[in-house]
Amino acid sequence: MAINDSRITNNTQFPAFDAFLLLIILNFTLQPLTEPDFGWHLRTGLDLLWHGGALPALDPYSHTMPAWPWVEHAWLTDLIIGSFYQLFGALGVILFFGAVTAGAWLVASLSVPCSRTYRLLACALSLWVALPFLGARTQMVTLLGLALLLVVLQRGRNVEARSLWLIPPVFLLWANLHGGFTAGLFLLGLVAACSVLVKGVLHWAPGLAAHLDETPLAWPTIGKLVVAGGVAALATLVNPYGWRLYGEIIDSLSNQFMLESLQEWQPVSLNTLAGRSYALYLAGLGLALVAWYRRIEPVRWAVWAVFLLLSLRHMRNIPFFLLITLPLCAELLATGLGRLRGRLRLDSVGARRCVLAGTLSGALFMVWMGPDHLQRVAQSGLEPIEYFKGTSYPIEAVQWVLEHRDRVGHRLYNDYAYGGFLLWWLPEEKIFIDGRMPAWRSGDRLIFQDYVALSLTDPPRLSVLSTYSVDWAIVRKKSLLDEALAREQTWKREYEDGKVSVYVQSPR
């Protein structure tokens, strides 16, 4: 992960443009609370506060898997979310995740020695590509952890490498904040293995060292990195679940049915906006590499290549690659724009005038576009009920249920995407499924497999409702299940709107 400090190609500062870029970054990182899993994270955090931080041994939120030994891998993050919500409301949570997300990108940019302007520009471009993955997602905490790790690795490349000893405490905290700490362990192992391989090759062919543009890690530094990584791995066991935390992560990542069914685990596709934006980023990065990159950096190459393959295999890994390549993006921008300035023969005054003109043009464009996004974000934090009326979430049905609780049953069916939302807005109800549960099972029955058979199969397997003794349902309007229940004489539609129908099983 070497970056030679002598490669600082352009240190010119543009304060007005920097402020404009910060405004763009703010616009990207502040997102409304529409993440499907946010609701159950919030519910967990509030319950932890109310119960003095005591973690439940079994699942307290579903009626389908009440005996499942739930491992809450983001318990500390959820506790923080609950605290922010209790103190500052939904807007406080939005600001918290905005700060974490912006912090991840800004911290990662510190590992490249170029001016602030190019780092901020790289952050803005990268965040634009990452937009489909941003919001109130606990994965943002893992991205911040990964960014910190990148900076520590970069600054630990000297002979003493004292900063490498920051790695274990980072992982001690990270493992209690989010299960994505395993991505950090993977990066550590990858850097260490590649560094050992490079040193081995140079041992047999020392003449190659003169051709490298990254300084190979010294053996003592590699040793400290390996020891720090080993201590960090042991530190991750200091969590409420011990080894079970790893078991939960492995169980989820090895569940082939879940990986094949959930969209975020699918390969990158040009049929999605996220896929097209990412392809555009990769194309631009590739062209910039061809035009301005002339270095031999085997460890960086290996890290980029591995994380690129992981991102192409599973879409949810795209933010990892964006963060890993953020320093490269900033370097290429500094090099390319520096050369452009040279070709245009602009002195510092001329460059500042061009940047000022661009800043004013961008600001006028943003004014013309209007502050709609930030207004929606503010509404979701200050008036969430009104905000959710303009989304696909069934807030109107929730309000009806709260007013007519006597007209519905006791064992709810809900759409997978609604599970977290219902735990937020109907905290007294136990749900059928939510985002925690794709790998959960009872004997040989997988709850997510049963959900797919009931909700996404034509015709729906209605026997699943009987299996779990479901007696009322909030069903997505015009879905296969909605149409099937409408034909069933034993089910009655009690409520409907443009989003959902509420069905109740008729007494037998």
C-alpha positions as CSV (number, residue, x, y, z in Angstrom):
1,M,0.0,0.0,0.0
2,A,3.0,2.3,-0.5
3,I,2.6,5.8,-1.6
4,N,5.9,7.7,-2.3
5,D,5.7,11.1,-0.7
6,S,7.8,12.5,-3.6
7,R,4.8,12.1,-5.9
8,I,3.0,15.2,-4.7
9,T,2.3,16.6,-8.1
10,N,0.1,19.6,-7.3
11,N,-0.3,21.3,-3.9
12,T,-2.2,24.3,-5.0
13,Q,-5.1,25.1,-2.6
14,F,-8.5,26.4,-3.7
15,P,-10.5,27.3,-0.6
16,A,-13.7,28.4,-2.4
17,F,-13.7,25.2,-4.4
18,D,-13.0,23.1,-1.3
19,A,-16.0,24.6,0.4
20,F,-18.1,23.8,-2.6
21,L,-16.8,20.2,-2.6
22,L,-17.6,19.9,1.1
23,L,-21.2,21.0,0.4
24,I,-21.5,18.3,-2.3
25,I,-20.1,15.7,0.1
26,L,-22.6,16.8,2.7
27,N,-25.4,16.5,0.2
28,F,-24.3,12.9,-0.7
29,T,-23.7,11.7,2.9
30,L,-26.9,13.0,4.5
31,Q,-29.6,10.5,3.5
32,P,-33.2,9.9,4.7
33,L,-33.9,6.9,7.0
34,T,-35.1,4.6,4.2
35,E,-32.7,1.7,4.7
36,P,-34.8,-1.5,5.2
37,D,-32.7,-2.7,8.1
38,F,-32.6,0.6,10.0
39,G,-35.8,-0.1,11.9
40,W,-34.6,-3.2,13.6
41,H,-31.2,-1.6,14.4
42,L,-33.1,1.3,16.1
43,R,-35.5,-1.1,17.9
44,T,-32.5,-3.0,19.2
45,G,-30.7,0.1,20.3
46,L,-33.7,1.4,22.2
47,D,-34.3,-1.9,23.9
48,L,-30.7,-2.1,25.0
49,L,-31.0,1.3,26.5
50,W,-34.2,0.3,28.3
51,H,-32.7,-2.9,29.6
52,G,-29.4,-1.5,30.8
53,G,-27.4,-2.9,27.9
54,A,-28.5,-6.5,28.4
55,L,-28.4,-8.4,25.2
56,P,-31.2,-11.0,24.6
57,A,-30.1,-14.6,24.3
58,L,-32.9,-15.5,21.9
59,D,-34.6,-13.5,19.2
60,P,-37.2,-11.2,20.8
61,Y,-38.7,-9.7,17.7
62,S,-40.1,-12.5,15.5
63,H,-42.8,-15.1,16.2
64,T,-41.4,-17.4,13.6
65,M,-37.9,-17.9,15.1
66,P,-38.3,-17.2,18.9
67,A,-35.8,-19.9,19.9
68,W,-33.0,-18.7,17.5
69,P,-29.8,-17.8,19.5
70,W,-29.5,-14.3,18.0
71,V,-25.9,-12.9,17.7
72,E,-26.3,-9.1,17.5
73,H,-23.0,-8.3,15.6
74,A,-23.7,-4.6,15.6
75,W,-24.8,-4.2,19.2
76,L,-22.6,-1.3,20.1
77,T,-23.5,0.7,17.0
78,D,-27.2,0.0,17.7
79,L,-26.8,1.3,21.2
80,I,-25.3,4.5,19.8
81,I,-28.1,4.7,17.3
82,G,-30.7,4.3,20.1
83,S,-28.9,7.0,22.2
84,F,-28.9,9.5,19.3
85,Y,-32.5,8.8,18.6
86,Q,-33.6,9.2,22.2
87,L,-31.6,12.4,22.6
88,F,-32.0,14.1,19.2
89,G,-34.7,12.2,17.4
90,A,-34.5,10.8,13.8
91,L,-32.6,13.9,12.6
92,G,-29.8,13.1,15.1
93,V,-29.5,9.6,13.6
94,I,-29.3,11.1,10.1
95,L,-26.5,13.5,11.2
96,F,-24.7,10.6,12.9
97,F,-24.6,8.4,9.8
98,G,-23.7,11.4,7.7
99,A,-20.7,12.1,9.9
100,V,-19.6,8.4,9.8
101,T,-19.9,8.2,6.1
102,A,-18.2,11.5,5.4
103,G,-15.6,10.5,7.9
104,A,-14.9,7.2,6.2
105,W,-14.1,8.9,2.8
106,L,-12.3,11.9,4.3
107,V,-10.1,9.7,6.5
108,A,-9.3,7.3,3.6
109,S,-8.2,10.3,1.5
110,L,-5.6,11.2,4.2
111,S,-3.4,8.3,3.0
112,V,-2.5,10.1,-0.2
113,P,0.1,13.0,-0.2
114,C,-1.7,15.5,-2.5
115,S,-3.5,18.8,-1.8
116,R,-6.8,18.9,0.0
117,T,-8.7,20.0,-3.1
118,Y,-7.9,16.8,-5.0
119,R,-8.7,14.7,-2.0
120,L,-12.1,16.3,-1.7
121,L,-12.7,16.1,-5.4
122,A,-11.9,12.4,-5.3
123,C,-14.2,12.0,-2.3
124,A,-17.1,13.7,-4.1
125,L,-16.7,11.6,-7.3
126,S,-16.4,8.3,-5.3
127,L,-19.4,9.2,-3.1
128,W,-21.5,9.9,-6.2
129,V,-20.8,6.3,-7.3
130,A,-21.5,5.0,-3.8
131,L,-24.9,6.8,-3.5
132,P,-27.0,3.6,-3.9
133,F,-25.2,2.1,-0.9
134,L,-25.3,5.1,1.5
135,G,-27.7,6.0,4.2
136,A,-28.4,4.8,7.7
137,R,-26.6,1.5,7.2
138,T,-24.3,0.0,9.9
139,Q,-22.0,-1.0,7.1
140,M,-20.9,2.7,7.1
141,V,-19.2,2.0,10.4
142,T,-17.1,-0.8,8.8
143,L,-16.1,1.6,6.0
144,L,-14.9,4.0,8.6
145,G,-12.9,1.2,10.2
146,L,-11.4,0.3,6.9
147,A,-10.4,3.9,6.2
148,L,-8.7,4.1,9.6
149,L,-6.8,0.9,8.7
150,L,-5.7,2.3,5.4
151,V,-4.2,5.3,7.1
152,V,-2.5,3.2,9.8
153,L,-1.0,0.9,7.2
154,Q,0.3,3.8,5.2
155,R,1.9,5.5,8.2
156,G,3.3,2.3,9.5
157,R,5.7,1.7,6.6
158,N,8.7,3.1,8.4
159,V,11.3,0.9,10.1
160,E,9.9,1.5,13.6
161,A,6.3,1.1,12.4
162,R,4.9,2.2,15.8
163,S,1.6,3.1,14.4
164,L,0.9,-0.5,13.6
165,W,0.3,-1.1,17.3
166,L,-2.9,1.0,16.8
167,I,-4.4,-1.9,14.9
168,P,-5.4,-4.1,17.9
169,P,-7.4,-1.4,19.7
170,V,-9.1,-0.4,16.4
171,F,-10.2,-4.0,15.9
172,L,-11.3,-4.4,19.6
173,L,-13.7,-1.5,19.0
174,W,-14.6,-2.5,15.5
175,A,-15.6,-6.1,16.4
176,N,-18.2,-4.7,18.8
177,L,-19.5,-2.1,16.4
178,H,-20.1,-4.2,13.3
179,G,-19.4,-7.7,12.0
180,G,-17.7,-6.2,8.9
181,F,-14.4,-6.1,10.9
182,T,-13.6,-9.3,9.0
183,A,-13.0,-7.1,5.9
184,G,-10.3,-5.4,7.8
185,L,-8.7,-8.7,8.9
186,F,-8.8,-9.8,5.3
187,L,-7.1,-6.6,4.2
188,L,-4.4,-7.0,6.8
189,G,-3.8,-10.6,5.7
190,L,-3.7,-9.6,2.1
191,V,-1.1,-6.8,2.6
192,A,1.0,-9.1,4.8
193,A,1.0,-12.0,2.3
194,C,1.7,-9.8,-0.7
195,S,4.6,-8.0,1.2
196,V,6.1,-11.4,2.1
197,L,5.8,-12.5,-1.5
198,V,7.5,-9.4,-2.8
199,K,10.3,-9.7,-0.3
200,G,10.7,-13.4,-1.3
201,V,10.9,-12.5,-5.0
202,L,13.4,-9.7,-4.3
203,H,15.5,-12.1,-2.3
204,W,16.0,-14.3,-5.4
205,A,16.1,-11.4,-7.9
206,P,17.4,-8.3,-6.0
207,G,17.9,-6.4,-9.2
208,L,14.1,-6.0,-9.5
209,A,14.1,-3.7,-6.5
210,A,15.4,-0.8,-8.6
211,H,12.3,-1.0,-10.8
212,L,9.8,-0.8,-8.0
213,D,8.0,2.5,-7.2
214,E,6.8,1.3,-3.8
215,T,9.3,0.7,-1.0
216,P,8.9,-3.0,0.1
217,L,8.2,-3.4,3.7
218,A,11.3,-4.4,5.8
219,W,11.2,-7.8,7.4
220,P,10.9,-6.2,10.9
221,T,7.9,-4.2,9.8
222,I,6.3,-7.3,8.2
223,G,6.9,-9.1,11.5
224,K,5.2,-6.3,13.5
225,L,2.3,-6.2,11.0
226,V,1.8,-10.0,11.4
227,V,2.0,-9.7,15.2
228,A,-0.3,-6.7,15.3
229,G,-2.8,-8.5,13.0
230,G,-2.7,-11.6,15.2
231,V,-3.3,-9.6,18.4
232,A,-6.1,-7.8,16.5
233,A,-7.7,-11.1,15.6
234,L,-7.6,-12.2,19.2
235,A,-8.9,-8.8,20.3
236,T,-12.0,-9.3,18.2
237,L,-12.9,-12.2,20.5
238,V,-13.5,-9.7,23.3
239,N,-17.2,-9.3,22.5
240,P,-20.4,-10.5,24.1
241,Y,-20.5,-13.6,22.0
242,G,-16.8,-14.7,21.8
243,W,-16.3,-17.3,19.0
244,R,-20.0,-17.3,18.2
245,L,-19.6,-14.0,16.5
246,Y,-17.4,-15.7,13.8
247,G,-19.8,-18.5,13.6
248,E,-22.7,-16.1,12.8
249,I,-20.6,-14.4,10.1
250,I,-19.5,-17.6,8.5
251,D,-23.0,-19.0,8.6
252,S,-24.3,-16.0,6.8
253,L,-21.6,-15.8,4.2
254,S,-21.9,-19.5,3.4
255,N,-25.7,-19.5,2.9
256,Q,-25.9,-20.1,-0.8
257,F,-29.7,-19.6,-1.0
258,M,-29.4,-16.2,0.7
259,L,-26.5,-15.2,-1.6
260,E,-28.4,-16.1,-4.7
261,S,-31.7,-14.5,-3.6
262,L,-30.8,-11.1,-2.1
263,Q,-30.1,-8.3,-4.6
264,E,-27.1,-6.8,-2.8
265,W,-25.3,-10.1,-3.0
266,Q,-25.7,-10.4,-6.8
267,P,-22.9,-9.7,-9.3
268,V,-22.6,-6.2,-10.7
269,S,-25.3,-5.7,-13.4
270,L,-25.6,-2.9,-16.0
271,N,-29.4,-3.3,-15.6
272,T,-29.2,-1.4,-12.3
273,L,-28.3,2.3,-11.7
274,A,-25.6,1.2,-9.2
275,G,-24.1,-1.1,-11.8
276,R,-24.0,1.5,-14.5
277,S,-22.5,4.2,-12.2
278,Y,-19.9,1.7,-11.1
279,A,-19.0,0.7,-14.6
280,L,-18.6,4.4,-15.5
281,Y,-16.3,4.9,-12.5
282,L,-14.2,1.8,-13.5
283,A,-14.0,3.1,-17.1
284,G,-12.9,6.5,-16.0
285,L,-10.4,5.0,-13.6
286,G,-9.0,2.7,-16.3
287,L,-8.6,5.6,-18.8
288,A,-6.8,7.7,-16.1
289,L,-4.5,4.8,-15.3
290,V,-3.6,4.4,-19.0
291,A,-3.0,8.1,-19.4
292,W,-1.2,9.0,-16.2
293,Y,-0.1,5.9,-14.2
294,R,3.4,4.6,-14.9
295,R,4.4,2.9,-11.7
296,I,5.2,-0.6,-10.5
297,E,3.6,-1.2,-7.1
298,P,2.9,-4.9,-6.7
299,V,1.3,-4.8,-3.3
300,R,-1.1,-2.0,-4.3
301,W,-1.9,-3.8,-7.5
302,A,-2.8,-7.0,-5.7
303,V,-5.1,-5.2,-3.2
304,W,-6.8,-3.3,-6.0
305,A,-7.3,-6.5,-8.1
306,V,-8.7,-8.6,-5.2
307,F,-11.1,-5.9,-4.0
308,L,-12.2,-5.3,-7.6
309,L,-13.0,-9.0,-8.1
310,L,-14.9,-9.0,-4.8
311,S,-16.9,-6.0,-5.9
312,L,-17.8,-7.5,-9.3
313,R,-18.9,-10.7,-7.6
314,H,-21.1,-9.1,-5.0
315,M,-22.5,-5.6,-5.4
316,R,-22.5,-4.9,-1.7
317,N,-18.6,-4.9,-1.9
318,I,-18.6,-1.9,-4.3
319,P,-18.1,0.7,-1.5
320,F,-15.0,-1.3,-0.3
321,F,-13.4,-1.0,-3.7
322,L,-14.3,2.7,-3.9
323,L,-12.6,3.3,-0.5
324,I,-9.6,1.2,-1.3
325,T,-9.0,3.1,-4.6
326,L,-9.8,6.6,-3.2
327,P,-6.1,7.5,-2.7
328,L,-5.4,6.3,-6.3
329,C,-8.3,8.4,-7.6
330,A,-7.0,11.5,-5.8
331,E,-3.4,10.9,-7.1
332,L,-4.7,10.6,-10.7
333,L,-6.8,13.7,-10.4
334,A,-3.8,15.7,-9.1
335,T,-1.6,14.4,-11.9
336,G,-4.1,14.8,-14.7
337,L,-5.3,18.3,-13.7
338,G,-1.7,19.4,-13.0
339,R,-0.7,18.4,-16.5
340,L,-3.8,20.1,-17.9
341,R,-2.8,23.3,-16.1
342,G,0.7,23.0,-17.5
343,R,-0.6,22.6,-21.1
344,L,-2.9,25.6,-20.7
345,R,0.1,27.4,-19.3
346,L,-1.9,28.8,-16.4
347,D,-0.1,30.5,-13.6
348,S,-1.5,30.3,-10.0
349,V,-3.6,33.3,-10.6
350,G,-5.1,32.0,-13.8
351,A,-5.7,28.6,-12.2
352,R,-7.5,30.2,-9.3
353,R,-9.7,32.2,-11.7
354,C,-10.7,29.1,-13.6
355,V,-11.5,27.2,-10.4
356,L,-13.5,30.2,-9.1
357,A,-15.5,30.3,-12.3
358,G,-16.1,26.6,-12.1
359,T,-17.1,27.0,-8.4
360,L,-19.6,29.7,-9.2
361,S,-21.0,27.8,-12.1
362,G,-21.5,24.7,-9.9
363,A,-23.1,26.7,-7.2
364,L,-25.5,28.3,-9.6
365,F,-26.4,24.9,-11.0
366,M,-27.1,23.6,-7.5
367,V,-29.3,26.6,-6.8
368,W,-31.1,26.0,-10.0
369,M,-31.6,22.3,-9.2
370,G,-33.0,23.4,-5.8
371,P,-32.4,22.1,-2.3
372,D,-35.0,19.3,-2.7
373,H,-32.7,16.5,-1.5
374,L,-31.7,18.2,1.8
375,Q,-35.3,19.2,2.3
376,R,-36.4,15.6,2.1
377,V,-33.7,14.6,4.4
378,A,-34.8,17.2,6.9
379,Q,-38.4,16.1,6.6
380,S,-37.5,12.5,7.2
381,G,-35.7,13.5,10.4
382,L,-38.2,16.1,11.7
383,E,-41.6,14.8,10.3
384,P,-40.9,11.1,9.5
385,I,-44.6,10.2,9.3
386,E,-45.2,12.8,6.6
387,Y,-42.0,11.8,4.8
388,F,-42.9,8.1,4.7
389,K,-46.2,8.9,3.1
390,G,-44.2,9.8,0.0
391,T,-42.3,6.5,0.0
392,S,-43.2,2.8,-0.5
393,Y,-43.2,2.1,3.2
394,P,-46.7,1.4,4.6
395,I,-46.9,4.2,7.1
396,E,-50.6,4.7,6.3
397,A,-51.3,1.0,7.0
398,V,-49.3,1.3,10.3
399,Q,-51.5,4.2,11.4
400,W,-54.6,2.2,10.5
401,V,-53.4,-0.8,12.6
402,L,-52.6,1.5,15.6
403,E,-56.2,2.8,15.4
404,H,-57.9,-0.6,14.8
405,R,-55.7,-3.1,16.7
406,D,-58.8,-5.1,17.6
407,R,-59.5,-5.9,14.0
408,V,-56.2,-7.7,13.3
409,G,-54.7,-10.9,14.6
410,H,-51.6,-11.7,16.7
411,R,-49.2,-13.5,14.3
412,L,-48.2,-11.2,11.5
413,Y,-47.0,-11.9,8.0
414,N,-44.9,-9.0,6.5
415,D,-42.8,-8.4,3.4
416,Y,-39.1,-8.9,4.0
417,A,-38.4,-5.2,3.2
418,Y,-41.0,-4.1,5.7
419,G,-39.7,-6.1,8.7
420,G,-37.4,-3.5,10.1
421,F,-39.8,-0.7,9.4
422,L,-42.6,-2.4,11.3
423,L,-40.3,-3.1,14.3
424,W,-39.7,0.7,14.4
425,W,-43.4,1.8,14.0
426,L,-45.2,-1.2,15.6
427,P,-42.9,-2.1,18.4
428,E,-45.5,-4.2,20.2
429,E,-45.9,-6.6,17.2
430,K,-43.7,-9.6,16.5
431,I,-42.8,-9.8,12.8
432,F,-42.6,-12.7,10.4
433,I,-39.1,-11.9,8.9
434,D,-36.6,-9.0,8.7
435,G,-33.1,-8.4,7.5
436,R,-31.5,-10.3,10.4
437,M,-32.9,-13.6,9.4
438,P,-31.9,-14.8,5.9
439,A,-29.7,-17.6,7.3
440,W,-31.9,-18.5,10.3
441,R,-33.4,-22.0,10.5
442,S,-35.5,-24.2,12.7
443,G,-34.5,-27.8,12.2
444,D,-34.4,-28.3,8.5
445,R,-36.6,-25.3,7.8
446,L,-35.1,-22.0,6.6
447,I,-37.3,-19.0,7.3
448,F,-36.0,-17.1,4.3
449,Q,-36.6,-20.1,2.1
450,D,-40.2,-20.3,3.4
451,Y,-40.6,-16.6,2.8
452,V,-39.5,-16.9,-0.8
453,A,-41.9,-19.9,-1.4
454,L,-44.8,-17.8,0.1
455,S,-44.1,-14.4,-1.4
456,L,-42.0,-14.8,-4.6
457,T,-43.2,-18.1,-6.0
458,D,-46.0,-18.4,-8.5
459,P,-48.4,-19.6,-7.2
460,P,-47.6,-18.7,-3.6
461,R,-47.3,-21.6,-1.2
462,L,-50.0,-20.6,1.2
463,S,-49.4,-23.6,3.4
464,V,-46.5,-21.6,4.9
465,L,-49.0,-19.3,6.6
466,S,-50.5,-22.3,8.4
467,T,-47.0,-23.6,9.3
468,Y,-46.3,-20.5,11.2
469,S,-49.9,-19.9,12.4
470,V,-50.1,-16.6,10.7
471,D,-53.5,-14.9,11.2
472,W,-53.0,-11.5,9.7
473,A,-50.8,-10.0,7.0
474,I,-49.5,-6.8,5.6
475,V,-49.0,-7.6,1.9
476,R,-47.5,-5.5,-0.9
477,K,-50.3,-4.3,-3.2
478,K,-50.7,-6.2,-6.5
479,S,-48.1,-8.8,-5.5
480,L,-48.6,-12.5,-6.1
481,L,-49.5,-13.0,-2.5
482,D,-52.0,-10.1,-2.5
483,E,-53.8,-11.6,-5.5
484,A,-53.7,-15.1,-3.9
485,L,-55.2,-14.0,-0.6
486,A,-57.8,-12.0,-2.3
487,R,-59.1,-15.2,-3.8
488,E,-59.1,-17.1,-0.5
489,Q,-62.4,-17.3,1.3
490,T,-60.7,-17.8,4.6
491,W,-58.9,-14.4,4.4
492,K,-60.6,-11.0,4.4
493,R,-59.1,-7.7,3.3
494,E,-59.6,-5.3,6.1
495,Y,-57.6,-2.4,4.7
496,E,-56.0,-1.3,1.4
497,D,-54.3,1.6,-0.1
498,G,-51.9,2.2,-3.0
499,K,-49.1,0.4,-1.2
500,V,-50.4,-2.5,0.7
501,S,-53.4,-4.6,1.7
502,V,-54.0,-5.8,5.3
503,Y,-55.6,-9.2,5.4
504,V,-57.1,-11.0,8.5
505,Q,-57.9,-14.7,8.7
506,S,-61.6,-15.3,9.1
507,P,-62.6,-17.3,12.2
508,R,-63.1,-21.0,11.5
